[in-house]
Amino acid sequence: MSDMKWMDVNGVSLRYELSGNASAGTPAVVLIHELGGCLDSWDETLPAFQQHFRVLRYDQRGFGQSEKVSGTLKLSDMVADIAALLDALALSQPVHVVGSALGAGIAAAFAARHRLRMARLVVQSLVTRSNPATRPHMIARAAEVEKTGMRAQAQASLDRSYPEALRVGSANRARFETYRARWIGNDPHSFAAINRMLLEMEVDAELAEINCPTLSIGCDHDVMRPPAMVEELTKLIPSARYANADSGHFMHAQTPELFAKMVVPFLREA
C-alpha cells in the first residue's frame, strides 16, 4: 500500500510517501534524495526496500512538490524536517536512514544529532562539505541558475554527476533522459538555495557522534566524491564499513539494482 500526501511540519509543506511492509518489529527506512532530486529519484530501487520494510521517502524542502524556498537553506532545518515527519507519522521507534550524495550528508547529520532514533545508516558518496576547488564554481552556478533557469545548467552539471559511462545502452540512456528531464524541472531559486547551503556545510566533526552500524559506499565513476575521499570520511564514523561500487554520484538512480543489492542485505542484518 502507498500513502502519498503532503504534510505541514516544521514550518514547511512536504510531499511524502509511506509505503511497503509494515511488519511489526521491523525498523522503517527513511530515504533521503540527492541535491536536485526528489522522492521520484528512488522509483527504481524502491520495490526492493518495500519488500522488507516500511519505507518513508519525501521531497526535501525546495524540491519535487514540496514547498519552494529562496535565499539560503539551513542544514539544521533539513535535519529537523526528518524528525518532524517521523513524529507526525508516529514513527517513534529507531529507523534506518539511507542517503545519497548531499542526501547522505543530511542523513549523517541526522544520525549524529538524533542518535536514539537510529537503527542503521547508509551513506553513498557522502557529502559533508563543499570541495574548496569547486567553491567558486558553485557560487557562480547558484547566481547563474537564478538568472537563466535549470536548462542552461543541465549539460555542464550532469556531465559531472551523471557520466557518459553510465548512459551506455538503451535502458541506461532512457534512465538518464528521465533523470535529465526531471532535473530540469527543478525550481531555480530552491536549487540555488541548497547550493548555498552546501557552501556553509561542515559535517566532518559530527561524524564521530554517529553510534549506529553504518555502511558507506564510494563509487568508481564519481568524479565529484571519488572513492578515496569517501573512504577517508568513513574512517571518521565509528562502527562504519566501507564498500566500493561500479556506479556514480547518484548510485540509487543510476544503478538502482546494484544499490538495492548492496544496501538491503545490510539493513536486514538488524
N, C-alpha and C positions, 0 to 999 in steps of 0.2 A: 504494500500500500504506500502511496505517496501523498504528501501533505504540503503542497507548495503555497505559501502565503506571504503576506507582508506583516511586519510587526514593528511598532514604535517602541524602541528600547534605547536607553542611554542617550536620549535626545536626538535619535535619528531613525528614519524609517528603513528597515532592512527587509529585502526579499530573502526567503529561506525555504528549504525543503527538508522535511524529516521523513525518512523512508527506511525500508529494509526490515531486517529480522529483529523483532523486539523481544527476543528470548530473555527471560528473567536471569539476572546474574551476569549477563554479557555486557561489558562496557560499550557505550555508544562511541562512534567515531565522528570527530569533527574534521571536515576537510576545508583547508584554507588555501584559496587560489592565489595565483601569481599576480605581479604588477600588470595591469592592463587586462586581466582576466575577469572571470565571473564564475558563478556556480556551474554554468554550462561547460566550463573547461574540464570538468570531471565526468562528462557524459559517458565516455567510452570505458573508463575504469570503474565507474560506479557499480555495475552489476556484481562485480567480484566482491566488493565491500558489502553490498546489500544482502548477499547470500548468508553472511555470517554475523552481521552487526546491524544495529540501528544506526543510521547514517544522517548526520546533520551537515548540510552544505549551505552556503549563503553567499550573497553578493556583498562584498565589503562596502562600507560607506563610500559613495562616489562612483561605484561601478555596477555593471549589469543594470538591474532595475531597482537598485536601492537609491536612496536619496542622494542627490548630487551635491558637490561641495565646491569651494573655491579657496584661494589663498594657500594655506599650508595645513596639511593634516598632521595630527599628533599620534605618535605610536601608542601613547597611553590610552587614547580613545579607541584605537583599533583593538587593543587588548581588552579594554573594558567592554567593548561591543560583544565579544565572545562570552565573557562572564554573564553579561546581561541576557543574552539569548538563552544560555543554559539555565539561568534562573527562571526566565519566563516560561520555558518549556518543561520545567520541573525535572531537569536532568541533574539531579543532585549528587549522584554517585560519580566517582572518578571516571574520566573519559580518556580515550585515545585521541591524540591530536596529530594530524598529518598536514604538512605544509610544503609547498613547492616554491623555490626561489625566494622572492620577497615574502611570500606567504609562509615560508619556512622560518624567516626571521621573526615574523609576528607570532608564529607558533612557539618558537623558542622563548620569546619574551613572555608569552602567556605561561609556559611551563615553569619559568623561573619565578614569576610573580604569583602564581596560583598553584603551588606545589601539591596542596591537598586535593586539588581537583584532577590531578593527572594519574592516569594508569600507565600509558606508554606514549612515546613521542617518536614521530618520524619526520626528519628534515631532509629535503632533497635540494641540492645546490644551495645550501644555506647562505642567505644574505643577511649579514649582521650590521653592515655599514657600507657606505659608498666607497668605491675604489678611487683613491686620490688621483690616479691618472685620468679618470674619466669625469671628474667633477666639473671641469669647465664645459664639457660636452653636455652634461646633464642640466646644468644651469641654462645653457643656451637652448636645449631642447624644450625645457619647461616653458620658456618665454616664447619660443617659436610655435609650439603646438597651440598656444592660446591665440596666436595671430592667424595661423594658416590651417588649423584643424589637424585631424589624425591622418588623413590620407597622404598628405605631403610627407609625413614622417614614416610611413609604413615600410617602405623598402629598406631604408637605412636601419631602422630599428629591428626588423625581422631578419635581416641578413646577419645580424649579430646573435640574436636569440633563437632563431629557427634556421640553422644552416642547411645548405643545399643537400648535404649528405642524408638528411632526414626527410627530404621531399622526393626521393627517388622511388619510382614505381607508381602505378595508377592509384592505389589505395592511399599511399603516403601523400601523393600530390593532392588528392581530394581532401585529405585531412588538413593539409596545410592551407588550402584555399578557404576551407571553412573557418579555420583559425584566423586567417588574414581578414576575412570579411567581418568577423565578429570583433576583431581588434580595432578595425577602422571605425566601428560603431561606438567606440568609447567617447565619453564626454571630455572634450579637450581640457576644460578647466579642472575637472577632477583628476585627470591624468597628470596635469602639471602639478597639482597639489600633492599627489603622492610621490612624485619625483622630488619635490622639495622636502618632503618628509624624510626620504631616504638620505638626503644630504645631511640631515641632522641626526640620523640614527647612530647609535653606538651600543650594540647589544653584547659585544665580546665579554665585557666584565661581568655580565649576568649569567653567562653560560655555566659557570661553576655552581650556580644555585640550583640547577636542574637536578632533581634527585630521582627521576624515574628512568626505567630502561629506555634507551634511545637508539634508534637506527639512523645513521647519517649516510646519505648516498651522494657520491660525486659522479659526474657524467663526462665521458670521453670527448663528446662533441660540444662541451660547454666552454666557450671562449670567455664568457663573462665571469664565471666562477669555476676555473679549472679544477680538476680533481685534487691536485696538490694543495690548493688553497682550502678546499672543503675538508680535506683530511687533517690539516693543521688545526682548523677550528674544532673538529671533532675531538681532538685531544683535550680541549678545554671543558668538555662535558663529562662529568663522572658517569660511569656505567654506560658509556656510549660505545657502539661498534660501528666501524666504517665499512662500506661496501662500494664497489665500483660498478658502473653500468654503462653499456653501449647505447648512450642516449644523449639528450641535450638539456638545455636550461629549463625547459618546460616538459620534463620527462612524462608527467602524468597525461599530458595532452599529445606529446609527440610519439611516445611508445607506451600506450596505456596498458597493453598486455604484459609487457616486461615490468612496468611499475607495480601492477597488481601481484605479479608472481613473486616479487621481492618483498612487498610490504605486508600483504595479507597474512602470510605464514608467521612473520614476526609478531604481528598483533595477536594472532591466535595462540602464540606461546603463553600468553597470560592465562 
